[in-house]
């Protein structure tokens, strides 16, 4: 059962590995596709008021004007707009050959602008403003918004600065944890001729991620003749409302109350607090450890004068040192006074009586009809560099803007999302280890356990057979060779025995002849005896040679034994 479970687990691991390998193949294909995607220059389908995809450096220099102005009311050293601009490809390029306008300098003032091909006049057609921003290095503090500069005969783009009149300001802005997506329009009072800034309500949802994810984001503003407006990020609506109802202004008639003291601290010492009994004002909270000893290897010349470690003073049961009462919230604290926001009394909606007689009061039933604008500008300060702007378009036809984004942002976003998905798994696992280093051990176990299981189940172990007398398949060829060798030895032995028998028979005949002639000739007996001894010596030599040829001699036959005994006798 255990083996079955382990095998099932191993099969699951192998299947997952196979699926992961397939994903890797797909990912590699995606990466190849992402890397090899070539940028196709877009072409507007109609006649927009302005568009620029930054196709070449020459066209950029002809269209855009870098400001030579200085900011008012600041030191001379920081008054200049000396931030650098460049036309470059992104560091991580999703489309080869796609250039963008890059803000290059950190903590510098930047200003650059370009004229529209024709001024935009707010009449019967909507306004669509659209452009891309990519924070390559994230954003600490600074903006990436654009200004639609009001049409004025006095407008000089080379002198564009922070006080240059604009009609609409739109785009992202962040400092610290405060992330914004501005939509501000300047509304002219027809009676006084003064302009007021109208701020749209905050967008819904969290927009902070777009400042740090290092992806290209598309910002779109649509303002319609019916006074409605809508803000999109990456083609998703994040804010909408009405120019009459969903904008706010500070209450111009609000007055700070006389008893409002801005110098009051937020917290004060508790007046009802009493110092506890036994509090030792002259005792230190920490004292030298009396049990500490100077290390033997401590060198005052090298390590400095040795000081024992500090421990808490055991005498400070209720407390030691100068006693101070705890802090409590100040009931008189109100903070810095600011005028409260009120509903705009100048909007046309459900009728209500005016609060006071206002000589400057007017009813603007159509705030959409703003001041015409004739240029687009970027007037920025940022603590982060490498901000890329691209694919600007300003038009009064939504279809033109939609077709433009299909040619520009959509393919770029497709490539970036593919690349991000390919890196998200590894990147997510790596990011998860931040603050949790023990996850590396978990990752190691996840990798090593399947490998160990694979090795234990898939690599066969060598089995050592028990030693028995029964022949094994490997012994068969060896046994055949031994049988052939024994047979050849037997044949050699039998031939040798036949030769010996023939010689022994001859010896018997000689012995009989010797017996018959023993009485007749003693001399011949002596000769025969010598010849017999010589023959016996020859026979012994032959037997020794036969013994060397036959390693394992068989039991001699009774006949040969008898003959040998007779010779010895």
VODOGU-439044 format. One record per residue (C-alpha): residue number from 1; residue in three letters; x, y, z. Coordinates in nm, 2 decimals. Layout:
N
> NUM, Ala, X, Y, Z
...
This chain:
569
> 1, Unk, 0.00, 0.00, 0.00
> 2, Unk, 0.28, 0.24, 0.08
> 3, Unk, 0.46, 0.16, -0.25
> 4, Unk, 0.13, 0.22, -0.43
> 5, Unk, 0.08, 0.55, -0.26
> 6, Unk, 0.44, 0.66, -0.34
> 7, Unk, 0.41, 0.55, -0.70
> 8, Unk, 0.09, 0.75, -0.73
> 9, Unk, 0.25, 1.05, -0.58
> 10, Unk, 0.55, 1.01, -0.81
> 11, Unk, 0.32, 0.98, -1.11
> 12, Unk, 0.15, 1.31, -1.00
> 13, Unk, 0.49, 1.48, -0.97
> 14, Unk, 0.60, 1.35, -1.31
> 15, Unk, 0.28, 1.47, -1.47
> 16, Unk, 0.32, 1.81, -1.30
> 17, Unk, 0.68, 1.82, -1.43
> 18, Unk, 0.56, 1.74, -1.78
> 19, Unk, 0.29, 2.00, -1.76
> 20, Unk, 0.55, 2.25, -1.63
> 21, Unk, 0.78, 2.16, -1.92
> 22, Unk, 0.50, 2.22, -2.16
> 23, Unk, 0.44, 2.56, -2.00
> 24, Unk, 0.81, 2.63, -2.02
> 25, Unk, 0.80, 2.55, -2.39
> 26, Unk, 0.50, 2.78, -2.43
> 27, Unk, 0.67, 3.04, -2.22
> 28, Unk, 0.98, 3.02, -2.44
> 29, Unk, 0.77, 3.06, -2.75
> 30, Unk, 0.60, 3.36, -2.58
> 31, Unk, 0.94, 3.51, -2.49
> 32, Unk, 1.06, 3.46, -2.84
> 33, Unk, 0.75, 3.62, -2.98
> 34, Unk, 0.78, 3.90, -2.73
> 35, Unk, 1.15, 3.96, -2.81
> 36, Unk, 1.09, 3.94, -3.19
> 37, Unk, 0.78, 4.16, -3.21
> 38, Unk, 0.85, 4.45, -3.44
> 39, Unk, 0.69, 4.79, -3.38
> 40, Unk, 0.44, 4.90, -3.65
> 41, Unk, 0.41, 5.28, -3.67
> 42, Unk, 0.04, 5.38, -3.61
> 43, Unk, -0.16, 5.60, -3.84
> 44, Unk, -0.46, 5.80, -3.73
> 45, Unk, -0.78, 5.70, -3.90
> 46, Unk, -0.92, 6.06, -3.91
> 47, Unk, -0.80, 6.42, -3.85
> 48, Unk, -0.72, 6.45, -3.48
> 49, Unk, -0.63, 6.79, -3.33
> 50, Unk, -0.30, 6.64, -3.22
> 51, Unk, -0.12, 6.31, -3.22
> 52, Unk, 0.24, 6.20, -3.18
> 53, Unk, 0.39, 5.85, -3.16
> 54, Unk, 0.75, 5.98, -3.16
> 55, Unk, 0.86, 5.80, -3.48
> 56, Unk, 1.18, 5.98, -3.53
> 57, Unk, 1.42, 6.23, -3.36
> 58, Unk, 1.39, 6.47, -3.65
> 59, Unk, 1.01, 6.49, -3.63
> 60, Unk, 1.03, 6.52, -3.25
> 61, Unk, 1.27, 6.83, -3.27
> 62, Unk, 1.03, 6.99, -3.52
> 63, Unk, 0.72, 6.94, -3.31
> 64, Unk, 0.82, 6.98, -2.94
> 65, Unk, 0.97, 7.29, -2.78
> 66, Unk, 1.19, 7.27, -2.46
> 67, Unk, 1.11, 7.55, -2.22
> 68, Unk, 1.38, 7.81, -2.14
> 69, Unk, 1.18, 7.98, -1.88
> 70, Unk, 1.24, 8.01, -1.50
> 71, Unk, 1.00, 7.95, -1.22
> 72, Unk, 0.87, 8.25, -1.02
> 73, Unk, 0.92, 8.29, -0.65
> 74, Unk, 1.20, 8.03, -0.60
> 75, Unk, 1.58, 8.05, -0.57
> 76, Unk, 1.79, 8.11, -0.88
> 77, Unk, 1.96, 7.77, -0.84
> 78, Unk, 1.64, 7.58, -0.88
> 79, Unk, 1.44, 7.82, -1.09
> 80, Unk, 1.56, 7.69, -1.42
> 81, Unk, 1.38, 7.42, -1.62
> 82, Unk, 1.70, 7.23, -1.67
> 83, Unk, 1.57, 6.87, -1.66
> 84, Unk, 1.67, 6.67, -1.96
> 85, Unk, 1.44, 6.51, -2.22
> 86, Unk, 1.53, 6.23, -2.47
> 87, Unk, 1.37, 6.02, -2.74
> 88, Unk, 1.46, 5.65, -2.65
> 89, Unk, 1.33, 5.30, -2.65
> 90, Unk, 1.23, 5.16, -2.31
> 91, Unk, 1.49, 4.96, -2.11
> 92, Unk, 1.26, 4.66, -2.13
> 93, Unk, 1.13, 4.69, -2.49
> 94, Unk, 0.81, 4.50, -2.58
> 95, Unk, 0.81, 4.63, -2.93
> 96, Unk, 1.14, 4.66, -3.12
> 97, Unk, 1.18, 5.01, -3.26
> 98, Unk, 0.91, 5.18, -3.05
> 99, Unk, 1.05, 5.52, -2.92
> 100, Unk, 0.90, 5.74, -2.64
> 101, Unk, 0.96, 6.07, -2.48
> 102, Unk, 1.17, 6.01, -2.17
> 103, Unk, 1.21, 6.23, -1.86
> 104, Unk, 1.58, 6.18, -1.78
> 105, Unk, 1.66, 6.38, -1.47
> 106, Unk, 1.59, 6.33, -1.11
> 107, Unk, 1.49, 6.62, -0.88
> 108, Unk, 1.48, 6.86, -1.17
> 109, Unk, 1.22, 7.09, -1.32
> 110, Unk, 1.11, 6.98, -1.67
> 111, Unk, 0.90, 7.17, -1.92
> 112, Unk, 0.82, 7.08, -2.28
> 113, Unk, 0.53, 7.15, -2.51
> 114, Unk, 0.39, 7.11, -2.86
> 115, Unk, 0.13, 7.30, -3.06
> 116, Unk, -0.19, 7.14, -3.18
> 117, Unk, -0.26, 7.11, -3.55
> 118, Unk, -0.57, 7.31, -3.48
> 119, Unk, -0.71, 7.46, -3.16
> 120, Unk, -0.98, 7.26, -2.98
> 121, Unk, -1.30, 7.46, -2.92
> 122, Unk, -1.56, 7.33, -2.68
> 123, Unk, -1.88, 7.32, -2.89
> 124, Unk, -2.09, 7.03, -2.99
> 125, Unk, -1.83, 6.75, -2.99
> 126, Unk, -1.67, 6.57, -2.70
> 127, Unk, -1.31, 6.60, -2.60
> 128, Unk, -1.10, 6.29, -2.59
> 129, Unk, -0.75, 6.31, -2.45
> 130, Unk, -0.53, 6.00, -2.44
> 131, Unk, -0.17, 5.91, -2.38
> 132, Unk, 0.06, 5.65, -2.23
> 133, Unk, 0.29, 5.66, -1.92
> 134, Unk, 0.55, 5.41, -1.81
> 135, Unk, 0.73, 5.45, -1.47
> 136, Unk, 1.04, 5.24, -1.56
> 137, Unk, 1.20, 5.30, -1.21
> 138, Unk, 0.88, 5.34, -1.01
> 139, Unk, 0.77, 5.67, -0.87
> 140, Unk, 0.87, 5.81, -0.53
> 141, Unk, 0.73, 6.17, -0.56
> 142, Unk, 0.63, 6.36, -0.87
> 143, Unk, 0.38, 6.38, -1.15
> 144, Unk, 0.32, 6.26, -1.50
> 145, Unk, 0.02, 6.47, -1.59
> 146, Unk, -0.03, 6.69, -1.90
> 147, Unk, -0.16, 7.04, -1.93
> 148, Unk, -0.38, 7.15, -2.22
> 149, Unk, -0.26, 7.51, -2.26
> 150, Unk, -0.52, 7.77, -2.31
> 151, Unk, -0.53, 7.94, -2.65
> 152, Unk, -0.38, 8.29, -2.61
> 153, Unk, -0.20, 8.52, -2.85
> 154, Unk, 0.06, 8.58, -2.58
> 155, Unk, 0.14, 8.20, -2.55
> 156, Unk, 0.51, 8.13, -2.62
> 157, Unk, 0.60, 7.76, -2.58
> 158, Unk, 0.97, 7.85, -2.52
> 159, Unk, 0.85, 8.04, -2.21
> 160, Unk, 0.62, 7.77, -2.08
> 161, Unk, 0.63, 7.75, -1.70
> 162, Unk, 0.41, 7.67, -1.40
> 163, Unk, 0.20, 7.99, -1.42
> 164, Unk, 0.12, 7.95, -1.79
> 165, Unk, -0.27, 7.94, -1.82
> 166, Unk, -0.41, 7.60, -1.89
> 167, Unk, -0.77, 7.48, -1.95
> 168, Unk, -0.74, 7.12, -1.83
> 169, Unk, -0.48, 6.93, -1.62
> 170, Unk, -0.50, 6.55, -1.64
> 171, Unk, -0.29, 6.26, -1.54
> 172, Unk, -0.12, 6.06, -1.26
> 173, Unk, 0.06, 6.22, -0.96
> 174, Unk, 0.21, 6.07, -0.65
> 175, Unk, 0.41, 6.17, -0.34
> 176, Unk, 0.48, 5.91, -0.07
> 177, Unk, 0.16, 5.71, -0.01
> 178, Unk, -0.07, 5.97, -0.16
> 179, Unk, -0.15, 5.86, -0.52
> 180, Unk, -0.38, 6.07, -0.74
> 181, Unk, -0.52, 6.08, -1.08
> 182, Unk, -0.59, 6.45, -1.15
> 183, Unk, -0.88, 6.59, -1.36
> 184, Unk, -0.88, 6.97, -1.30
> 185, Unk, -1.04, 7.23, -1.52
> 186, Unk, -1.02, 7.60, -1.49
> 187, Unk, -1.35, 7.78, -1.51
> 188, Unk, -1.39, 8.14, -1.59
> 189, Unk, -1.63, 8.36, -1.40
> 190, Unk, -1.81, 8.56, -1.67
> 191, Unk, -1.87, 8.85, -1.44
> 192, Unk, -1.53, 8.90, -1.27
> 193, Unk, -1.32, 8.73, -1.54
> 194, Unk, -1.13, 8.54, -1.28
> 195, Unk, -1.05, 8.16, -1.31
> 196, Unk, -1.13, 7.90, -1.05
> 197, Unk, -0.98, 7.55, -1.04
> 198, Unk, -1.24, 7.28, -1.03
> 199, Unk, -1.13, 6.94, -0.90
> 200, Unk, -1.31, 6.62, -0.99
> 201, Unk, -1.38, 6.37, -0.72
> 202, Unk, -1.13, 6.10, -0.65
> 203, Unk, -1.13, 5.78, -0.87
> 204, Unk, -1.27, 5.46, -0.73
> 205, Unk, -1.04, 5.18, -0.63
> 206, Unk, -0.67, 5.17, -0.56
> 207, Unk, -0.45, 5.33, -0.83
> 208, Unk, -0.11, 5.31, -0.64
> 209, Unk, 0.00, 4.99, -0.83
> 210, Unk, 0.03, 5.17, -1.16
> 211, Unk, 0.32, 5.38, -1.02
> 212, Unk, 0.53, 5.07, -0.92
> 213, Unk, 0.45, 4.79, -1.16
> 214, Unk, 0.68, 4.93, -1.44
> 215, Unk, 0.41, 4.86, -1.70
> 216, Unk, 0.28, 5.09, -1.97
> 217, Unk, -0.06, 5.24, -1.87
> 218, Unk, -0.31, 5.42, -2.08
> 219, Unk, -0.48, 5.73, -1.95
> 220, Unk, -0.80, 5.85, -2.12
> 221, Unk, -1.02, 6.15, -2.04
> 222, Unk, -1.36, 6.20, -2.21
> 223, Unk, -1.56, 6.52, -2.15
> 224, Unk, -1.89, 6.54, -2.32
> 225, Unk, -2.12, 6.83, -2.42
> 226, Unk, -2.38, 6.72, -2.17
> 227, Unk, -2.14, 6.81, -1.89
> 228, Unk, -2.06, 6.45, -1.81
> 229, Unk, -1.70, 6.32, -1.79
> 230, Unk, -1.53, 5.99, -1.75
> 231, Unk, -1.17, 5.88, -1.67
> 232, Unk, -1.03, 5.55, -1.80
> 233, Unk, -0.71, 5.37, -1.70
> 234, Unk, -0.61, 5.09, -1.94
> 235, Unk, -0.95, 5.12, -2.10
> 236, Unk, -1.13, 5.06, -1.77
> 237, Unk, -1.35, 5.33, -1.62
> 238, Unk, -1.22, 5.45, -1.28
> 239, Unk, -1.41, 5.78, -1.24
> 240, Unk, -1.71, 5.95, -1.38
> 241, Unk, -1.95, 6.23, -1.29
> 242, Unk, -2.09, 6.56, -1.39
> 243, Unk, -1.92, 6.89, -1.42
> 244, Unk, -2.20, 7.06, -1.23
> 245, Unk, -2.24, 6.82, -0.94
> 246, Unk, -1.92, 6.62, -0.89
> 247, Unk, -1.67, 6.90, -0.85
> 248, Unk, -1.58, 7.09, -0.53
> 249, Unk, -1.43, 7.43, -0.44
> 250, Unk, -1.33, 7.58, -0.11
> 251, Unk, -1.60, 7.79, 0.07
> 252, Unk, -1.49, 8.15, -0.01
> 253, Unk, -1.69, 8.29, 0.28
> 254, Unk, -1.56, 8.06, 0.55
> 255, Unk, -1.38, 8.25, 0.84
> 256, Unk, -1.15, 8.09, 1.10
> 257, Unk, -1.32, 8.10, 1.44
> 258, Unk, -1.17, 8.34, 1.70
> 259, Unk, -1.11, 8.06, 1.96
> 260, Unk, -0.92, 7.85, 1.70
> 261, Unk, -0.56, 7.82, 1.84
> 262, Unk, -0.33, 7.66, 1.59
> 263, Unk, -0.05, 7.65, 1.84
> 264, Unk, -0.22, 7.41, 2.07
> 265, Unk, -0.03, 7.07, 2.08
> 266, Unk, -0.21, 6.75, 1.98
> 267, Unk, -0.13, 6.59, 2.32
> 268, Unk, -0.07, 6.72, 2.67
> 269, Unk, 0.05, 6.58, 3.00
> 270, Unk, -0.23, 6.42, 3.20
> 271, Unk, -0.31, 6.67, 3.48
> 272, Unk, -0.47, 6.40, 3.70
> 273, Unk, -0.16, 6.17, 3.69
> 274, Unk, 0.02, 6.11, 4.03
> 275, Unk, 0.38, 5.99, 4.07
> 276, Unk, 0.37, 5.63, 4.22
> 277, Unk, 0.49, 5.57, 4.57
> 278, Unk, 0.85, 5.44, 4.59
> 279, Unk, 0.95, 5.61, 4.27
> 280, Unk, 1.33, 5.66, 4.29
> 281, Unk, 1.41, 5.99, 4.11
> 282, Unk, 1.79, 5.96, 4.16
> 283, Unk, 1.83, 5.59, 4.06
> 284, Unk, 1.93, 5.50, 3.71
> 285, Unk, 1.71, 5.27, 3.51
> 286, Unk, 2.01, 5.06, 3.39
> 287, Unk, 2.31, 4.96, 3.59
> 288, Unk, 2.63, 4.77, 3.52
> 289, Unk, 2.60, 4.39, 3.55
> 290, Unk, 2.78, 4.31, 3.87
> 291, Unk, 2.84, 3.95, 3.76
> 292, Unk, 3.00, 4.04, 3.43
> 293, Unk, 3.37, 3.97, 3.39
> 294, Unk, 3.62, 4.12, 3.14
> 295, Unk, 3.71, 3.86, 2.88
> 296, Unk, 4.07, 3.72, 2.90
> 297, Unk, 4.15, 3.81, 2.54
> 298, Unk, 4.03, 4.17, 2.58
> 299, Unk, 4.30, 4.42, 2.47
> 300, Unk, 4.24, 4.77, 2.59
> 301, Unk, 4.48, 4.91, 2.33
> 302, Unk, 4.29, 4.74, 2.05
> 303, Unk, 3.94, 4.70, 2.18
> 304, Unk, 3.92, 5.01, 2.39
> 305, Unk, 3.83, 5.04, 2.76
> 306, Unk, 3.61, 4.75, 2.86
> 307, Unk, 3.27, 4.83, 3.00
> 308, Unk, 3.03, 4.57, 3.16
> 309, Unk, 2.70, 4.52, 2.99
> 310, Unk, 2.40, 4.71, 3.13
> 311, Unk, 2.11, 4.54, 3.30
> 312, Unk, 1.78, 4.67, 3.44
> 313, Unk, 1.81, 4.82, 3.79
> 314, Unk, 1.64, 4.57, 4.03
> 315, Unk, 1.57, 4.86, 4.27
> 316, Unk, 1.34, 5.03, 4.01
> 317, Unk, 1.03, 4.83, 4.10
> 318, Unk, 0.78, 5.12, 4.04
> 319, Unk, 1.02, 5.32, 3.84
> 320, Unk, 1.34, 5.53, 3.83
> 321, Unk, 1.46, 5.86, 3.69
> 322, Unk, 1.27, 6.18, 3.65
> 323, Unk, 0.90, 6.11, 3.66
> 324, Unk, 0.68, 6.26, 3.39
> 325, Unk, 0.31, 6.22, 3.37
> 326, Unk, 0.17, 6.02, 3.07
> 327, Unk, 0.04, 6.21, 2.77
> 328, Unk, -0.33, 6.23, 2.68
> 329, Unk, -0.52, 6.39, 2.39
> 330, Unk, -0.55, 6.76, 2.42
> 331, Unk, -0.92, 6.85, 2.44
> 332, Unk, -0.84, 7.20, 2.30
> 333, Unk, -0.64, 7.07, 2.00
> 334, Unk, -0.79, 7.16, 1.66
> 335, Unk, -0.49, 7.16, 1.43
> 336, Unk, -0.43, 7.40, 1.15
> 337, Unk, -0.75, 7.57, 1.04
> 338, Unk, -0.86, 7.51, 0.68
> 339, Unk, -1.17, 7.64, 0.51
> 340, Unk, -1.43, 7.36, 0.49
> 341, Unk, -1.54, 7.24, 0.15
> 342, Unk, -1.90, 7.33, 0.05
> 343, Unk, -2.12, 7.25, -0.24
> 344, Unk, -2.06, 7.49, -0.54
> 345, Unk, -2.34, 7.74, -0.53
> 346, Unk, -2.28, 7.83, -0.89
> 347, Unk, -2.38, 7.49, -1.04
> 348, Unk, -2.72, 7.45, -1.21
> 349, Unk, -2.92, 7.17, -1.05
> 350, Unk, -3.20, 7.13, -0.81
> 351, Unk, -3.30, 7.49, -0.72
> 352, Unk, -3.23, 7.62, -0.38
> 353, Unk, -3.23, 7.97, -0.23
> 354, Unk, -2.90, 8.15, -0.23
> 355, Unk, -2.74, 8.18, 0.12
> 356, Unk, -2.64, 8.54, 0.07
> 357, Unk, -2.66, 8.81, -0.19
> 358, Unk, -2.35, 8.75, -0.40
> 359, Unk, -2.27, 9.02, -0.65
> 360, Unk, -2.04, 8.78, -0.84
> 361, Unk, -2.29, 8.50, -0.85
> 362, Unk, -2.38, 8.36, -1.19
> 363, Unk, -2.54, 8.04, -1.32
> 364, Unk, -2.34, 7.85, -1.58
> 365, Unk, -2.57, 7.59, -1.73
> 366, Unk, -2.30, 7.46, -1.95
> 367, Unk, -1.95, 7.44, -1.79
> 368, Unk, -1.84, 7.21, -2.07
> 369, Unk, -1.78, 7.52, -2.28
> 370, Unk, -1.44, 7.58, -2.14
> 371, Unk, -1.16, 7.80, -2.27
> 372, Unk, -1.03, 7.67, -2.60
> 373, Unk, -0.67, 7.53, -2.59
> 374, Unk, -0.41, 7.53, -2.86
> 375, Unk, -0.11, 7.33, -2.72
> 376, Unk, -0.02, 7.04, -2.49
> 377, Unk, 0.25, 7.06, -2.24
> 378, Unk, 0.44, 6.86, -1.97
> 379, Unk, 0.55, 7.08, -1.67
> 380, Unk, 0.68, 6.84, -1.41
> 381, Unk, 0.91, 6.78, -1.12
> 382, Unk, 1.00, 6.42, -1.02
> 383, Unk, 1.22, 6.23, -0.78
> 384, Unk, 1.23, 5.94, -1.03
> 385, Unk, 1.38, 5.94, -1.37
> 386, Unk, 1.31, 5.72, -1.67
> 387, Unk, 0.94, 5.81, -1.71
> 388, Unk, 0.83, 5.74, -2.07
> 389, Unk, 0.54, 5.93, -2.24
> 390, Unk, 0.41, 5.79, -2.57
> 391, Unk, 0.12, 5.79, -2.82
> 392, Unk, -0.05, 6.12, -2.75
> 393, Unk, -0.38, 6.19, -2.92
> 394, Unk, -0.63, 6.47, -2.88
> 395, Unk, -0.95, 6.45, -3.08
> 396, Unk, -1.33, 6.51, -3.08
> 397, Unk, -1.41, 6.16, -3.23
> 398, Unk, -1.40, 5.86, -3.00
> 399, Unk, -1.37, 5.62, -3.29
> 400, Unk, -1.04, 5.79, -3.39
> 401, Unk, -0.91, 5.75, -3.04
> 402, Unk, -1.02, 5.38, -3.02
> 403, Unk, -0.86, 5.30, -3.35
> 404, Unk, -0.54, 5.47, -3.23
> 405, Unk, -0.52, 5.27, -2.91
> 406, Unk, -0.57, 4.95, -3.11
> 407, Unk, -0.26, 5.03, -3.31
> 408, Unk, -0.05, 5.15, -3.01
> 409, Unk, -0.13, 5.05, -2.66
> 410, Unk, -0.31, 4.72, -2.72
> 411, Unk, -0.02, 4.53, -2.89
> 412, Unk, 0.23, 4.68, -2.65
> 413, Unk, 0.02, 4.57, -2.35
> 414, Unk, -0.02, 4.22, -2.50
> 415, Unk, 0.36, 4.18, -2.52
> 416, Unk, 0.41, 4.32, -2.17
> 417, Unk, 0.15, 4.09, -2.01
> 418, Unk, 0.30, 3.78, -2.18
> 419, Unk, 0.64, 3.87, -2.05
> 420, Unk, 0.50, 3.94, -1.70
> 421, Unk, 0.32, 3.61, -1.69
> 422, Unk, 0.63, 3.43, -1.79
> 423, Unk, 0.82, 3.59, -1.50
> 424, Unk, 0.54, 3.60, -1.25
> 425, Unk, 0.58, 3.25, -1.11
> 426, Unk, 0.96, 3.27, -1.05
> 427, Unk, 0.93, 3.63, -0.95
> 428, Unk, 0.64, 3.55, -0.71
> 429, Unk, 0.84, 3.27, -0.55
> 430, Unk, 1.14, 3.48, -0.51
> 431, Unk, 0.95, 3.78, -0.37
> 432, Unk, 0.77, 3.55, -0.12
> 433, Unk, 1.11, 3.48, 0.04
> 434, Unk, 1.15, 3.84, 0.14
> 435, Unk, 1.12, 3.84, 0.52
> 436, Unk, 1.06, 3.46, 0.51
> 437, Unk, 1.40, 3.30, 0.44
> 438, Unk, 1.28, 2.97, 0.57
> 439, Unk, 1.09, 2.93, 0.24
> 440, Unk, 1.42, 2.85, 0.07
> 441, Unk, 1.43, 2.52, 0.27
> 442, Unk, 1.07, 2.45, 0.16
> 443, Unk, 1.17, 2.51, -0.20
> 444, Unk, 1.47, 2.28, -0.16
> 445, Unk, 1.25, 2.00, -0.02
> 446, Unk, 0.99, 2.04, -0.30
> 447, Unk, 1.27, 1.98, -0.55
> 448, Unk, 1.47, 1.71, -0.37
> 449, Unk, 1.18, 1.48, -0.26
> 450, Unk, 1.06, 1.41, -0.62
> 451, Unk, 1.42, 1.35, -0.73
> 452, Unk, 1.49, 1.11, -0.44
> 453, Unk, 1.16, 0.92, -0.51
> 454, Unk, 1.25, 0.91, -0.88
> 455, Unk, 1.59, 0.76, -0.81
> 456, Unk, 1.47, 0.51, -0.56
> 457, Unk, 1.19, 0.37, -0.78
> 458, Unk, 1.34, 0.40, -1.13
> 459, Unk, 1.70, 0.29, -1.08
> 460, Unk, 1.71, -0.10, -1.01
> 461, Unk, 1.92, -0.23, -0.73
> 462, Unk, 2.18, -0.50, -0.79
> 463, Unk, 2.07, -0.84, -0.64
> 464, Unk, 2.34, -1.09, -0.52
> 465, Unk, 2.21, -1.45, -0.58
> 466, Unk, 2.26, -1.71, -0.31
> 467, Unk, 2.54, -1.96, -0.35
> 468, Unk, 2.40, -2.30, -0.45
> 469, Unk, 2.52, -2.61, -0.64
> 470, Unk, 2.26, -2.57, -0.90
> 471, Unk, 2.39, -2.43, -1.23
> 472, Unk, 2.29, -2.09, -1.33
> 473, Unk, 2.23, -1.97, -1.69
> 474, Unk, 2.56, -1.78, -1.68
> 475, Unk, 2.74, -2.11, -1.59
> 476, Unk, 2.62, -2.31, -1.89
> 477, Unk, 2.88, -2.20, -2.14
> 478, Unk, 3.15, -2.26, -1.88
> 479, Unk, 3.02, -2.61, -1.80
> 480, Unk, 3.03, -2.70, -2.18
> 481, Unk, 3.39, -2.59, -2.20
> 482, Unk, 3.48, -2.80, -1.90
> 483, Unk, 3.31, -3.11, -2.04
> 484, Unk, 3.50, -3.07, -2.37
> 485, Unk, 3.82, -3.03, -2.18
> 486, Unk, 3.75, -3.34, -1.97
> 487, Unk, 3.66, -3.54, -2.28
> 488, Unk, 3.99, -3.45, -2.45
> 489, Unk, 4.18, -3.54, -2.14
> 490, Unk, 4.01, -3.88, -2.11
> 491, Unk, 4.09, -3.95, -2.48
> 492, Unk, 4.46, -3.87, -2.42
> 493, Unk, 4.46, -4.09, -2.11
> 494, Unk, 4.30, -4.39, -2.28
> 495, Unk, 4.56, -4.37, -2.56
> 496, Unk, 4.84, -4.35, -2.31
> 497, Unk, 4.70, -4.66, -2.12
> 498, Unk, 4.68, -4.86, -2.45
> 499, Unk, 5.04, -4.78, -2.52
> 500, Unk, 5.14, -4.89, -2.17
> 501, Unk, 4.95, -5.22, -2.20
> 502, Unk, 5.13, -5.30, -2.52
> 503, Unk, 5.46, -5.24, -2.36
> 504, Unk, 5.36, -5.44, -2.05
> 505, Unk, 5.26, -5.74, -2.27
> 506, Unk, 5.61, -5.73, -2.43
> 507, Unk, 5.76, -5.72, -2.08
> 508, Unk, 5.57, -6.03, -1.98
> 509, Unk, 5.69, -6.23, -2.28
> 510, Unk, 6.05, -6.13, -2.19
> 511, Unk, 6.01, -6.25, -1.83
> 512, Unk, 5.88, -6.59, -1.95
> 513, Unk, 6.18, -6.63, -2.18
> 514, Unk, 6.41, -6.53, -1.90
> 515, Unk, 6.26, -6.80, -1.68
> 516, Unk, 6.30, -7.07, -1.95
> 517, Unk, 6.66, -6.97, -2.00
> 518, Unk, 6.74, -6.89, -1.63
> 519, Unk, 6.91, -7.22, -1.57
> 520, Unk, 7.10, -7.22, -1.89
> 521, Unk, 7.26, -6.88, -1.89
> 522, Unk, 7.31, -6.67, -1.57
> 523, Unk, 7.49, -6.40, -1.77
> 524, Unk, 7.19, -6.35, -1.99
> 525, Unk, 6.97, -6.32, -1.68
> 526, Unk, 7.19, -6.03, -1.55
> 527, Unk, 7.16, -5.86, -1.89
> 528, Unk, 6.78, -5.90, -1.89
> 529, Unk, 6.77, -5.77, -1.54
> 530, Unk, 6.96, -5.46, -1.64
> 531, Unk, 6.73, -5.42, -1.95
> 532, Unk, 6.43, -5.46, -1.72
> 533, Unk, 6.55, -5.19, -1.49
> 534, Unk, 6.61, -4.96, -1.78
> 535, Unk, 6.26, -5.03, -1.91
> 536, Unk, 6.12, -4.96, -1.57
> 537, Unk, 6.30, -4.63, -1.55
> 538, Unk, 6.16, -4.55, -1.90
> 539, Unk, 5.81, -4.65, -1.78
> 540, Unk, 5.84, -4.43, -1.47
> 541, Unk, 5.94, -4.13, -1.69
> 542, Unk, 5.64, -4.19, -1.92
> 543, Unk, 5.41, -4.22, -1.62
> 544, Unk, 5.53, -3.89, -1.48
> 545, Unk, 5.47, -3.73, -1.82
> 546, Unk, 5.12, -3.87, -1.83
> 547, Unk, 5.06, -3.75, -1.47
> 548, Unk, 5.15, -3.39, -1.59
> 549, Unk, 4.91, -3.41, -1.89
> 550, Unk, 4.62, -3.55, -1.68
> 551, Unk, 4.54, -3.30, -1.39
> 552, Unk, 4.27, -3.52, -1.23
> 553, Unk, 4.35, -3.88, -1.30
> 554, Unk, 4.07, -4.13, -1.26
> 555, Unk, 4.09, -4.44, -1.05
> 556, Unk, 4.32, -4.69, -1.22
> 557, Unk, 4.16, -5.01, -1.35
> 558, Unk, 4.23, -5.34, -1.17
> 559, Unk, 4.42, -5.47, -1.47
> 560, Unk, 4.67, -5.19, -1.49
> 561, Unk, 4.71, -5.21, -1.12
> 562, Unk, 4.79, -5.57, -1.14
> 563, Unk, 5.05, -5.52, -1.41
> 564, Unk, 5.22, -5.24, -1.23
> 565, Unk, 5.24, -5.45, -0.92
> 566, Unk, 5.39, -5.73, -1.12
> 567, Unk, 5.66, -5.50, -1.26
> 568, Unk, 5.74, -5.38, -0.91
> 569, Unk, 5.76, -5.74, -0.80
